[in-house]
Amino acid sequence: MNVEQDFVYHNGGCFLNDSGRKKYLRAFLTRMTEKLITENEEQPRWELLNRQVKLFKQCIYNPEMTYSPYRIR
């Protein structure tokens, strides 16, 4: 990212402009499609996030269940 090209400053804040948002989203999508090895299987980060959301949702609707989050490290 280039501070001069990718950000705009106004109202006391620093914001991504269109160029910065495109670069950020491209990097984010690349990162989320990378595969991680979890429980002896390889899966994209998107899938891991999806699975965690579903497990957390089940825990909310069924308080007897315990939610055990995936630990990155």
mmJSON file of the N, C-alpha and C atoms, coordinates in Angstrom:
{"data_MODEL":{"atom_site":{
"group_PDB":["ATOM","ATOM","ATOM","ATOM","ATOM","ATOM","ATOM","ATOM","ATOM","ATOM","ATOM","ATOM","ATOM","ATOM","ATOM","ATOM","ATOM","ATOM","ATOM","ATOM","ATOM","ATOM","ATOM","ATOM","ATOM","ATOM","ATOM","ATOM","ATOM","ATOM","ATOM","ATOM","ATOM","ATOM","ATOM","ATOM","ATOM","ATOM","ATOM","ATOM","ATOM","ATOM","ATOM","ATOM","ATOM","ATOM","ATOM","ATOM","ATOM","ATOM","ATOM","ATOM","ATOM","ATOM","ATOM","ATOM","ATOM","ATOM","ATOM","ATOM","ATOM","ATOM","ATOM","ATOM","ATOM","ATOM","ATOM","ATOM","ATOM","ATOM","ATOM","ATOM","ATOM","ATOM","ATOM","ATOM","ATOM","ATOM","ATOM","ATOM","ATOM","ATOM","ATOM","ATOM","ATOM","ATOM","ATOM","ATOM","ATOM","ATOM","ATOM","ATOM","ATOM","ATOM","ATOM","ATOM","ATOM","ATOM","ATOM","ATOM","ATOM","ATOM","ATOM","ATOM","ATOM","ATOM","ATOM","ATOM","ATOM","ATOM","ATOM","ATOM","ATOM","ATOM","ATOM","ATOM","ATOM","ATOM","ATOM","ATOM","ATOM","ATOM","ATOM","ATOM","ATOM","ATOM","ATOM","ATOM","ATOM","ATOM","ATOM","ATOM","ATOM","ATOM","ATOM","ATOM","ATOM","ATOM","ATOM","ATOM","ATOM","ATOM","ATOM","ATOM","ATOM","ATOM","ATOM","ATOM","ATOM","ATOM","ATOM","ATOM","ATOM","ATOM","ATOM","ATOM","ATOM","ATOM","ATOM","ATOM","ATOM","ATOM","ATOM","ATOM","ATOM","ATOM","ATOM","ATOM","ATOM","ATOM","ATOM","ATOM","ATOM","ATOM","ATOM","ATOM","ATOM","ATOM","ATOM","ATOM","ATOM","ATOM","ATOM","ATOM","ATOM","ATOM","ATOM","ATOM","ATOM","ATOM","ATOM","ATOM","ATOM","ATOM","ATOM","ATOM","ATOM","ATOM","ATOM","ATOM","ATOM","ATOM","ATOM","ATOM","ATOM","ATOM","ATOM","ATOM","ATOM","ATOM","ATOM","ATOM","ATOM","ATOM","ATOM","ATOM","ATOM","ATOM","ATOM"],
"id":[1,2,3,4,5,6,7,8,9,10,11,12,13,14,15,16,17,18,19,20,21,22,23,24,25,26,27,28,29,30,31,32,33,34,35,36,37,38,39,40,41,42,43,44,45,46,47,48,49,50,51,52,53,54,55,56,57,58,59,60,61,62,63,64,65,66,67,68,69,70,71,72,73,74,75,76,77,78,79,80,81,82,83,84,85,86,87,88,89,90,91,92,93,94,95,96,97,98,99,100,101,102,103,104,105,106,107,108,109,110,111,112,113,114,115,116,117,118,119,120,121,122,123,124,125,126,127,128,129,130,131,132,133,134,135,136,137,138,139,140,141,142,143,144,145,146,147,148,149,150,151,152,153,154,155,156,157,158,159,160,161,162,163,164,165,166,167,168,169,170,171,172,173,174,175,176,177,178,179,180,181,182,183,184,185,186,187,188,189,190,191,192,193,194,195,196,197,198,199,200,201,202,203,204,205,206,207,208,209,210,211,212,213,214,215,216,217,218,219],
"type_symbol":["N","C","C","N","C","C","N","C","C","N","C","C","N","C","C","N","C","C","N","C","C","N","C","C","N","C","C","N","C","C","N","C","C","N","C","C","N","C","C","N","C","C","N","C","C","N","C","C","N","C","C","N","C","C","N","C","C","N","C","C","N","C","C","N","C","C","N","C","C","N","C","C","N","C","C","N","C","C","N","C","C","N","C","C","N","C","C","N","C","C","N","C","C","N","C","C","N","C","C","N","C","C","N","C","C","N","C","C","N","C","C","N","C","C","N","C","C","N","C","C","N","C","C","N","C","C","N","C","C","N","C","C","N","C","C","N","C","C","N","C","C","N","C","C","N","C","C","N","C","C","N","C","C","N","C","C","N","C","C","N","C","C","N","C","C","N","C","C","N","C","C","N","C","C","N","C","C","N","C","C","N","C","C","N","C","C","N","C","C","N","C","C","N","C","C","N","C","C","N","C","C","N","C","C","N","C","C","N","C","C","N","C","C","N","C","C","N","C","C"],
"label_atom_id":["N","CA","C","N","CA","C","N","CA","C","N","CA","C","N","CA","C","N","CA","C","N","CA","C","N","CA","C","N","CA","C","N","CA","C","N","CA","C","N","CA","C","N","CA","C","N","CA","C","N","CA","C","N","CA","C","N","CA","C","N","CA","C","N","CA","C","N","CA","C","N","CA","C","N","CA","C","N","CA","C","N","CA","C","N","CA","C","N","CA","C","N","CA","C","N","CA","C","N","CA","C","N","CA","C","N","CA","C","N","CA","C","N","CA","C","N","CA","C","N","CA","C","N","CA","C","N","CA","C","N","CA","C","N","CA","C","N","CA","C","N","CA","C","N","CA","C","N","CA","C","N","CA","C","N","CA","C","N","CA","C","N","CA","C","N","CA","C","N","CA","C","N","CA","C","N","CA","C","N","CA","C","N","CA","C","N","CA","C","N","CA","C","N","CA","C","N","CA","C","N","CA","C","N","CA","C","N","CA","C","N","CA","C","N","CA","C","N","CA","C","N","CA","C","N","CA","C","N","CA","C","N","CA","C","N","CA","C","N","CA","C","N","CA","C","N","CA","C","N","CA","C","N","CA","C"],
"label_alt_id":[null,null,null,null,null,null,null,null,null,null,null,null,null,null,null,null,null,null,null,null,null,null,null,null,null,null,null,null,null,null,null,null,null,null,null,null,null,null,null,null,null,null,null,null,null,null,null,null,null,null,null,null,null,null,null,null,null,null,null,null,null,null,null,null,null,null,null,null,null,null,null,null,null,null,null,null,null,null,null,null,null,null,null,null,null,null,null,null,null,null,null,null,null,null,null,null,null,null,null,null,null,null,null,null,null,null,null,null,null,null,null,null,null,null,null,null,null,null,null,null,null,null,null,null,null,null,null,null,null,null,null,null,null,null,null,null,null,null,null,null,null,null,null,null,null,null,null,null,null,null,null,null,null,null,null,null,null,null,null,null,null,null,null,null,null,null,null,null,null,null,null,null,null,null,null,null,null,null,null,null,null,null,null,null,null,null,null,null,null,null,null,null,null,null,null,null,null,null,null,null,null,null,null,null,null,null,null,null,null,null,null,null,null,null,null,null,null,null,null],
"label_comp_id":["MET","MET","MET","ASN","ASN","ASN","VAL","VAL","VAL","GLU","GLU","GLU","GLN","GLN","GLN","ASP","ASP","ASP","PHE","PHE","PHE","VAL","VAL","VAL","TYR","TYR","TYR","HIS","HIS","HIS","ASN","ASN","ASN","GLY","GLY","GLY","GLY","GLY","GLY","CYS","CYS","CYS","PHE","PHE","PHE","LEU","LEU","LEU","ASN","ASN","ASN","ASP","ASP","ASP","SER","SER","SER","GLY","GLY","GLY","ARG","ARG","ARG","LYS","LYS","LYS","LYS","LYS","LYS","TYR","TYR","TYR","LEU","LEU","LEU","ARG","ARG","ARG","ALA","ALA","ALA","PHE","PHE","PHE","LEU","LEU","LEU","THR","THR","THR","ARG","ARG","ARG","MET","MET","MET","THR","THR","THR","GLU","GLU","GLU","LYS","LYS","LYS","LEU","LEU","LEU","ILE","ILE","ILE","THR","THR","THR","GLU","GLU","GLU","ASN","ASN","ASN","GLU","GLU","GLU","GLU","GLU","GLU","GLN","GLN","GLN","PRO","PRO","PRO","ARG","ARG","ARG","TRP","TRP","TRP","GLU","GLU","GLU","LEU","LEU","LEU","LEU","LEU","LEU","ASN","ASN","ASN","ARG","ARG","ARG","GLN","GLN","GLN","VAL","VAL","VAL","LYS","LYS","LYS","LEU","LEU","LEU","PHE","PHE","PHE","LYS","LYS","LYS","GLN","GLN","GLN","CYS","CYS","CYS","ILE","ILE","ILE","TYR","TYR","TYR","ASN","ASN","ASN","PRO","PRO","PRO","GLU","GLU","GLU","MET","MET","MET","THR","THR","THR","TYR","TYR","TYR","SER","SER","SER","PRO","PRO","PRO","TYR","TYR","TYR","ARG","ARG","ARG","ILE","ILE","ILE","ARG","ARG","ARG"],
"label_asym_id":["A","A","A","A","A","A","A","A","A","A","A","A","A","A","A","A","A","A","A","A","A","A","A","A","A","A","A","A","A","A","A","A","A","A","A","A","A","A","A","A","A","A","A","A","A","A","A","A","A","A","A","A","A","A","A","A","A","A","A","A","A","A","A","A","A","A","A","A","A","A","A","A","A","A","A","A","A","A","A","A","A","A","A","A","A","A","A","A","A","A","A","A","A","A","A","A","A","A","A","A","A","A","A","A","A","A","A","A","A","A","A","A","A","A","A","A","A","A","A","A","A","A","A","A","A","A","A","A","A","A","A","A","A","A","A","A","A","A","A","A","A","A","A","A","A","A","A","A","A","A","A","A","A","A","A","A","A","A","A","A","A","A","A","A","A","A","A","A","A","A","A","A","A","A","A","A","A","A","A","A","A","A","A","A","A","A","A","A","A","A","A","A","A","A","A","A","A","A","A","A","A","A","A","A","A","A","A","A","A","A","A","A","A","A","A","A","A","A","A"],
"label_entity_id":["1","1","1","1","1","1","1","1","1","1","1","1","1","1","1","1","1","1","1","1","1","1","1","1","1","1","1","1","1","1","1","1","1","1","1","1","1","1","1","1","1","1","1","1","1","1","1","1","1","1","1","1","1","1","1","1","1","1","1","1","1","1","1","1","1","1","1","1","1","1","1","1","1","1","1","1","1","1","1","1","1","1","1","1","1","1","1","1","1","1","1","1","1","1","1","1","1","1","1","1","1","1","1","1","1","1","1","1","1","1","1","1","1","1","1","1","1","1","1","1","1","1","1","1","1","1","1","1","1","1","1","1","1","1","1","1","1","1","1","1","1","1","1","1","1","1","1","1","1","1","1","1","1","1","1","1","1","1","1","1","1","1","1","1","1","1","1","1","1","1","1","1","1","1","1","1","1","1","1","1","1","1","1","1","1","1","1","1","1","1","1","1","1","1","1","1","1","1","1","1","1","1","1","1","1","1","1","1","1","1","1","1","1","1","1","1","1","1","1"],
"label_seq_id":[1,1,1,2,2,2,3,3,3,4,4,4,5,5,5,6,6,6,7,7,7,8,8,8,9,9,9,10,10,10,11,11,11,12,12,12,13,13,13,14,14,14,15,15,15,16,16,16,17,17,17,18,18,18,19,19,19,20,20,20,21,21,21,22,22,22,23,23,23,24,24,24,25,25,25,26,26,26,27,27,27,28,28,28,29,29,29,30,30,30,31,31,31,32,32,32,33,33,33,34,34,34,35,35,35,36,36,36,37,37,37,38,38,38,39,39,39,40,40,40,41,41,41,42,42,42,43,43,43,44,44,44,45,45,45,46,46,46,47,47,47,48,48,48,49,49,49,50,50,50,51,51,51,52,52,52,53,53,53,54,54,54,55,55,55,56,56,56,57,57,57,58,58,58,59,59,59,60,60,60,61,61,61,62,62,62,63,63,63,64,64,64,65,65,65,66,66,66,67,67,67,68,68,68,69,69,69,70,70,70,71,71,71,72,72,72,73,73,73],
"pdbx_PDB_ins_code":[null,null,null,null,null,null,null,null,null,null,null,null,null,null,null,null,null,null,null,null,null,null,null,null,null,null,null,null,null,null,null,null,null,null,null,null,null,null,null,null,null,null,null,null,null,null,null,null,null,null,null,null,null,null,null,null,null,null,null,null,null,null,null,null,null,null,null,null,null,null,null,null,null,null,null,null,null,null,null,null,null,null,null,null,null,null,null,null,null,null,null,null,null,null,null,null,null,null,null,null,null,null,null,null,null,null,null,null,null,null,null,null,null,null,null,null,null,null,null,null,null,null,null,null,null,null,null,null,null,null,null,null,null,null,null,null,null,null,null,null,null,null,null,null,null,null,null,null,null,null,null,null,null,null,null,null,null,null,null,null,null,null,null,null,null,null,null,null,null,null,null,null,null,null,null,null,null,null,null,null,null,null,null,null,null,null,null,null,null,null,null,null,null,null,null,null,null,null,null,null,null,null,null,null,null,null,null,null,null,null,null,null,null,null,null,null,null,null,null],
"Cartn_x":[0.839,0.0,0.887,0.389,1.096,0.24,0.787,0.036,-0.506,0.279,-0.139,-1.281,-1.271,-2.244,-3.475,-3.352,-4.406,-5.236,-4.872,-5.601,-6.023,-7.089,-7.542,-7.777,-7.409,-7.558,-8.62,-9.628,-10.61,-11.383,-11.94,-12.7,-11.913,-10.598,-9.764,-9.489,-9.854,-9.641,-8.849,-8.437,-7.686,-8.505,-8.838,-9.732,-9.118,-9.451,-9.027,-9.835,-9.177,-9.909,-10.181,-10.708,-11.048,-9.832,-8.708,-7.484,-7.06,-7.091,-6.714,-7.653,-8.965,-9.958,-9.753,-9.465,-9.227,-8.018,-6.942,-5.739,-6.016,-6.724,-7.038,-7.902,-8.963,-9.859,-9.154,-8.287,-7.529,-6.648,-5.958,-5.091,-5.918,-7.073,-7.95,-8.453,-8.919,-9.428,-8.32,-7.136,-6.0,-5.723,-5.71,-5.433,-6.507,-7.762,-8.857,-8.944,-8.363,-8.368,-7.164,-6.191,-5.052,-5.559,-4.898,-5.334,-4.535,-5.234,-4.639,-4.798,-3.884,-4.019,-4.642,-5.832,-6.552,-7.048,-6.887,-7.374,-7.003,-5.769,-5.23,-5.893,-6.497,-7.057,-6.684,-6.705,-6.369,-7.656,-7.844,-9.055,-8.777,-9.526,-9.348,-9.787,-9.215,-9.59,-11.083,-11.671,-13.113,-13.899,-13.531,-14.257,-14.095,-12.906,-12.657,-13.511,-13.564,-14.385,-15.856,-16.314,-17.699,-18.037,-17.139,-17.347,-17.43,-16.561,-16.567,-17.862,-18.364,-19.628,-20.763,-20.799,-21.854,-21.769,-20.567,-20.404,-20.817,-20.457,-20.825,-22.342,-22.961,-24.419,-25.111,-24.616,-25.188,-25.079,-23.973,-23.75,-24.726,-25.006,-25.945,-27.348,-27.77,-29.122,-29.252,-28.144,-28.156,-27.1,-27.485,-26.522,-25.803,-26.323,-25.656,-24.378,-24.29,-23.081,-22.005,-20.779,-19.684,-19.016,-18.636,-17.964,-16.464,-15.774,-14.316,-13.744,-13.235,-12.757,-11.49,-11.318,-10.091,-8.988,-7.872,-6.74,-5.717,-5.407,-4.486,-3.099,-2.681,-1.333,-1.382],
"Cartn_y":[-1.175,0.0,1.242,2.236,3.508,4.561,5.179,6.161,7.268,7.701,8.803,8.396,7.145,6.708,6.024,5.415,4.526,5.051,6.206,6.747,8.179,8.56,9.942,10.36,11.573,12.095,13.181,13.028,14.098,13.875,14.947,14.926,14.275,14.462,13.923,12.437,11.821,10.38,10.044,8.81,8.289,7.14,7.216,6.252,5.698,4.445,3.867,4.504,4.827,5.291,4.076,4.286,3.165,2.292,2.9,2.152,1.311,1.895,1.184,0.044,0.28,-0.782,-1.962,-1.701,-2.789,-3.624,-2.948,-3.667,-4.478,-3.867,-4.564,-5.793,-5.629,-6.754,-7.865,-7.503,-8.515,-9.312,-8.617,-9.297,-10.148,-9.634,-10.369,-11.655,-11.577,-12.762,-13.79,-13.322,-14.232,-14.95,-14.216,-14.795,-15.814,-15.502,-16.379,-17.652,-17.664,-18.88,-19.77,-19.253,-20.09,-21.256,-22.369,-23.554,-23.728,-24.165,-24.466,-25.947,-26.51,-27.907,-27.922,-28.494,-28.593,-30.013,-30.53,-31.879,-32.856,-32.776,-33.666,-33.513,-32.378,-32.119,-30.707,-30.488,-29.19,-28.516,-27.268,-26.558,-25.067,-24.37,-22.922,-22.215,-21.054,-20.267,-19.959,-19.738,-19.47,-20.591,-21.82,-22.968,-23.077,-22.816,-22.846,-21.789,-20.59,-19.526,-19.917,-20.481,-20.929,-21.973,-22.918,-23.977,-23.406,-22.447,-21.834,-21.069,-20.38,-19.649,-20.63,-21.733,-22.731,-23.346,-23.674,-24.24,-23.242,-21.989,-20.969,-20.787,-20.786,-20.653,-21.81,-23.029,-24.181,-24.007,-23.488,-23.276,-22.228,-21.198,-20.156,-20.736,-21.53,-22.093,-23.283,-23.9,-25.036,-24.787,-24.085,-23.692,-24.866,-26.061,-27.22,-27.588,-27.168,-27.411,-26.423,-26.829,-25.893,-25.575,-24.331,-23.888,-23.926,-24.622,-24.695,-24.075,-22.843,-22.169,-22.796,-22.637,-23.056,-22.101,-22.612,-21.781,-21.774,-20.593,-20.458,-20.935,-20.64,-21.049,-21.783],
"Cartn_z":[0.0,0.0,0.0,-0.633,-0.713,-0.022,1.0,1.78,0.89,-0.053,-0.92,-1.855,-2.32,-3.324,-2.746,-1.568,-1.092,0.069,0.606,1.751,1.497,2.171,2.126,3.58,3.902,5.259,5.249,6.097,6.276,7.572,8.087,9.346,10.484,10.493,11.552,11.448,10.331,10.177,8.935,8.874,7.731,7.145,5.869,5.238,3.958,3.66,2.382,1.261,0.165,-1.01,-1.902,-3.093,-3.98,-4.284,-4.555,-4.857,-3.651,-2.466,-1.247,-0.925,-1.116,-0.864,-1.798,-3.051,-4.008,-3.59,-3.195,-2.765,-1.503,-0.557,0.694,0.427,-0.351,-0.636,-1.401,-2.334,-3.078,-2.113,-1.202,-0.235,0.73,1.15,2.068,1.418,0.192,-0.504,-0.722,-1.06,-1.226,0.081,1.176,2.496,2.885,2.623,3.035,2.197,1.017,0.209,0.495,1.265,1.663,2.499,2.378,3.116,4.403,5.435,6.727,7.003,7.758,8.164,9.55,9.642,10.911,11.083,12.261,12.55,11.443,11.014,9.97,8.609,8.363,7.03,6.606,5.315,4.766,4.307,4.713,4.315,4.197,3.348,3.221,4.505,4.733,5.912,5.91,4.725,4.644,5.305,4.987,5.514,7.029,7.509,8.946,9.651,9.1,9.67,9.655,8.558,8.432,9.488,9.671,10.655,12.064,12.378,13.706,13.959,12.959,13.102,13.384,12.656,12.87,14.264,14.723,16.06,17.141,16.954,17.928,17.958,16.794,16.697,17.426,17.232,17.929,19.437,19.886,21.312,21.862,21.093,21.531,21.673,20.696,20.727,21.668,22.002,22.914,24.001,25.079,26.114,26.793,26.655,27.254,26.507,25.263,24.47,24.884,24.77,25.012,23.679,23.555,22.334,22.564,21.716,21.799,20.522,20.589,19.399,18.821,17.547,16.875,17.295,17.704,18.108,16.979,16.509,15.392,15.769,16.966,17.4,18.691],
"occupancy":[1.0,1.0,1.0,1.0,1.0,1.0,1.0,1.0,1.0,1.0,1.0,1.0,1.0,1.0,1.0,1.0,1.0,1.0,1.0,1.0,1.0,1.0,1.0,1.0,1.0,1.0,1.0,1.0,1.0,1.0,1.0,1.0,1.0,1.0,1.0,1.0,1.0,1.0,1.0,1.0,1.0,1.0,1.0,1.0,1.0,1.0,1.0,1.0,1.0,1.0,1.0,1.0,1.0,1.0,1.0,1.0,1.0,1.0,1.0,1.0,1.0,1.0,1.0,1.0,1.0,1.0,1.0,1.0,1.0,1.0,1.0,1.0,1.0,1.0,1.0,1.0,1.0,1.0,1.0,1.0,1.0,1.0,1.0,1.0,1.0,1.0,1.0,1.0,1.0,1.0,1.0,1.0,1.0,1.0,1.0,1.0,1.0,1.0,1.0,1.0,1.0,1.0,1.0,1.0,1.0,1.0,1.0,1.0,1.0,1.0,1.0,1.0,1.0,1.0,1.0,1.0,1.0,1.0,1.0,1.0,1.0,1.0,1.0,1.0,1.0,1.0,1.0,1.0,1.0,1.0,1.0,1.0,1.0,1.0,1.0,1.0,1.0,1.0,1.0,1.0,1.0,1.0,1.0,1.0,1.0,1.0,1.0,1.0,1.0,1.0,1.0,1.0,1.0,1.0,1.0,1.0,1.0,1.0,1.0,1.0,1.0,1.0,1.0,1.0,1.0,1.0,1.0,1.0,1.0,1.0,1.0,1.0,1.0,1.0,1.0,1.0,1.0,1.0,1.0,1.0,1.0,1.0,1.0,1.0,1.0,1.0,1.0,1.0,1.0,1.0,1.0,1.0,1.0,1.0,1.0,1.0,1.0,1.0,1.0,1.0,1.0,1.0,1.0,1.0,1.0,1.0,1.0,1.0,1.0,1.0,1.0,1.0,1.0,1.0,1.0,1.0,1.0,1.0,1.0],
"B_iso_or_equiv":[0.0,0.0,0.0,0.0,0.0,0.0,0.0,0.0,0.0,0.0,0.0,0.0,0.0,0.0,0.0,0.0,0.0,0.0,0.0,0.0,0.0,0.0,0.0,0.0,0.0,0.0,0.0,0.0,0.0,0.0,0.0,0.0,0.0,0.0,0.0,0.0,0.0,0.0,0.0,0.0,0.0,0.0,0.0,0.0,0.0,0.0,0.0,0.0,0.0,0.0,0.0,0.0,0.0,0.0,0.0,0.0,0.0,0.0,0.0,0.0,0.0,0.0,0.0,0.0,0.0,0.0,0.0,0.0,0.0,0.0,0.0,0.0,0.0,0.0,0.0,0.0,0.0,0.0,0.0,0.0,0.0,0.0,0.0,0.0,0.0,0.0,0.0,0.0,0.0,0.0,0.0,0.0,0.0,0.0,0.0,0.0,0.0,0.0,0.0,0.0,0.0,0.0,0.0,0.0,0.0,0.0,0.0,0.0,0.0,0.0,0.0,0.0,0.0,0.0,0.0,0.0,0.0,0.0,0.0,0.0,0.0,0.0,0.0,0.0,0.0,0.0,0.0,0.0,0.0,0.0,0.0,0.0,0.0,0.0,0.0,0.0,0.0,0.0,0.0,0.0,0.0,0.0,0.0,0.0,0.0,0.0,0.0,0.0,0.0,0.0,0.0,0.0,0.0,0.0,0.0,0.0,0.0,0.0,0.0,0.0,0.0,0.0,0.0,0.0,0.0,0.0,0.0,0.0,0.0,0.0,0.0,0.0,0.0,0.0,0.0,0.0,0.0,0.0,0.0,0.0,0.0,0.0,0.0,0.0,0.0,0.0,0.0,0.0,0.0,0.0,0.0,0.0,0.0,0.0,0.0,0.0,0.0,0.0,0.0,0.0,0.0,0.0,0.0,0.0,0.0,0.0,0.0,0.0,0.0,0.0,0.0,0.0,0.0,0.0,0.0,0.0,0.0,0.0,0.0],
"pdbx_formal_charge":[null,null,null,null,null,null,null,null,null,null,null,null,null,null,null,null,null,null,null,null,null,null,null,null,null,null,null,null,null,null,null,null,null,null,null,null,null,null,null,null,null,null,null,null,null,null,null,null,null,null,null,null,null,null,null,null,null,null,null,null,null,null,null,null,null,null,null,null,null,null,null,null,null,null,null,null,null,null,null,null,null,null,null,null,null,null,null,null,null,null,null,null,null,null,null,null,null,null,null,null,null,null,null,null,null,null,null,null,null,null,null,null,null,null,null,null,null,null,null,null,null,null,null,null,null,null,null,null,null,null,null,null,null,null,null,null,null,null,null,null,null,null,null,null,null,null,null,null,null,null,null,null,null,null,null,null,null,null,null,null,null,null,null,null,null,null,null,null,null,null,null,null,null,null,null,null,null,null,null,null,null,null,null,null,null,null,null,null,null,null,null,null,null,null,null,null,null,null,null,null,null,null,null,null,null,null,null,null,null,null,null,null,null,null,null,null,null,null,null],
"auth_seq_id":[1,1,1,2,2,2,3,3,3,4,4,4,5,5,5,6,6,6,7,7,7,8,8,8,9,9,9,10,10,10,11,11,11,12,12,12,13,13,13,14,14,14,15,15,15,16,16,16,17,17,17,18,18,18,19,19,19,20,20,20,21,21,21,22,22,22,23,23,23,24,24,24,25,25,25,26,26,26,27,27,27,28,28,28,29,29,29,30,30,30,31,31,31,32,32,32,33,33,33,34,34,34,35,35,35,36,36,36,37,37,37,38,38,38,39,39,39,40,40,40,41,41,41,42,42,42,43,43,43,44,44,44,45,45,45,46,46,46,47,47,47,48,48,48,49,49,49,50,50,50,51,51,51,52,52,52,53,53,53,54,54,54,55,55,55,56,56,56,57,57,57,58,58,58,59,59,59,60,60,60,61,61,61,62,62,62,63,63,63,64,64,64,65,65,65,66,66,66,67,67,67,68,68,68,69,69,69,70,70,70,71,71,71,72,72,72,73,73,73],
"auth_comp_id":["MET","MET","MET","ASN","ASN","ASN","VAL","VAL","VAL","GLU","GLU","GLU","GLN","GLN","GLN","ASP","ASP","ASP","PHE","PHE","PHE","VAL","VAL","VAL","TYR","TYR","TYR","HIS","HIS","HIS","ASN","ASN","ASN","GLY","GLY","GLY","GLY","GLY","GLY","CYS","CYS","CYS","PHE","PHE","PHE","LEU","LEU","LEU","ASN","ASN","ASN","ASP","ASP","ASP","SER","SER","SER","GLY","GLY","GLY","ARG","ARG","ARG","LYS","LYS","LYS","LYS","LYS","LYS","TYR","TYR","TYR","LEU","LEU","LEU","ARG","ARG","ARG","ALA","ALA","ALA","PHE","PHE","PHE","LEU","LEU","LEU","THR","THR","THR","ARG","ARG","ARG","MET","MET","MET","THR","THR","THR","GLU","GLU","GLU","LYS","LYS","LYS","LEU","LEU","LEU","ILE","ILE","ILE","THR","THR","THR","GLU","GLU","GLU","ASN","ASN","ASN","GLU","GLU","GLU","GLU","GLU","GLU","GLN","GLN","GLN","PRO","PRO","PRO","ARG","ARG","ARG","TRP","TRP","TRP","GLU","GLU","GLU","LEU","LEU","LEU","LEU","LEU","LEU","ASN","ASN","ASN","ARG","ARG","ARG","GLN","GLN","GLN","VAL","VAL","VAL","LYS","LYS","LYS","LEU","LEU","LEU","PHE","PHE","PHE","LYS","LYS","LYS","GLN","GLN","GLN","CYS","CYS","CYS","ILE","ILE","ILE","TYR","TYR","TYR","ASN","ASN","ASN","PRO","PRO","PRO","GLU","GLU","GLU","MET","MET","MET","THR","THR","THR","TYR","TYR","TYR","SER","SER","SER","PRO","PRO","PRO","TYR","TYR","TYR","ARG","ARG","ARG","ILE","ILE","ILE","ARG","ARG","ARG"],
"auth_asym_id":["A","A","A","A","A","A","A","A","A","A","A","A","A","A","A","A","A","A","A","A","A","A","A","A","A","A","A","A","A","A","A","A","A","A","A","A","A","A","A","A","A","A","A","A","A","A","A","A","A","A","A","A","A","A","A","A","A","A","A","A","A","A","A","A","A","A","A","A","A","A","A","A","A","A","A","A","A","A","A","A","A","A","A","A","A","A","A","A","A","A","A","A","A","A","A","A","A","A","A","A","A","A","A","A","A","A","A","A","A","A","A","A","A","A","A","A","A","A","A","A","A","A","A","A","A","A","A","A","A","A","A","A","A","A","A","A","A","A","A","A","A","A","A","A","A","A","A","A","A","A","A","A","A","A","A","A","A","A","A","A","A","A","A","A","A","A","A","A","A","A","A","A","A","A","A","A","A","A","A","A","A","A","A","A","A","A","A","A","A","A","A","A","A","A","A","A","A","A","A","A","A","A","A","A","A","A","A","A","A","A","A","A","A","A","A","A","A","A","A"],
"auth_atom_id":["N","CA","C","N","CA","C","N","CA","C","N","CA","C","N","CA","C","N","CA","C","N","CA","C","N","CA","C","N","CA","C","N","CA","C","N","CA","C","N","CA","C","N","CA","C","N","CA","C","N","CA","C","N","CA","C","N","CA","C","N","CA","C","N","CA","C","N","CA","C","N","CA","C","N","CA","C","N","CA","C","N","CA","C","N","CA","C","N","CA","C","N","CA","C","N","CA","C","N","CA","C","N","CA","C","N","CA","C","N","CA","C","N","CA","C","N","CA","C","N","CA","C","N","CA","C","N","CA","C","N","CA","C","N","CA","C","N","CA","C","N","CA","C","N","CA","C","N","CA","C","N","CA","C","N","CA","C","N","CA","C","N","CA","C","N","CA","C","N","CA","C","N","CA","C","N","CA","C","N","CA","C","N","CA","C","N","CA","C","N","CA","C","N","CA","C","N","CA","C","N","CA","C","N","CA","C","N","CA","C","N","CA","C","N","CA","C","N","CA","C","N","CA","C","N","CA","C","N","CA","C","N","CA","C","N","CA","C","N","CA","C","N","CA","C","N","CA","C","N","CA","C","N","CA","C"],
"pdbx_PDB_model_num":[1,1,1,1,1,1,1,1,1,1,1,1,1,1,1,1,1,1,1,1,1,1,1,1,1,1,1,1,1,1,1,1,1,1,1,1,1,1,1,1,1,1,1,1,1,1,1,1,1,1,1,1,1,1,1,1,1,1,1,1,1,1,1,1,1,1,1,1,1,1,1,1,1,1,1,1,1,1,1,1,1,1,1,1,1,1,1,1,1,1,1,1,1,1,1,1,1,1,1,1,1,1,1,1,1,1,1,1,1,1,1,1,1,1,1,1,1,1,1,1,1,1,1,1,1,1,1,1,1,1,1,1,1,1,1,1,1,1,1,1,1,1,1,1,1,1,1,1,1,1,1,1,1,1,1,1,1,1,1,1,1,1,1,1,1,1,1,1,1,1,1,1,1,1,1,1,1,1,1,1,1,1,1,1,1,1,1,1,1,1,1,1,1,1,1,1,1,1,1,1,1,1,1,1,1,1,1,1,1,1,1,1,1,1,1,1,1,1,1]
}}}
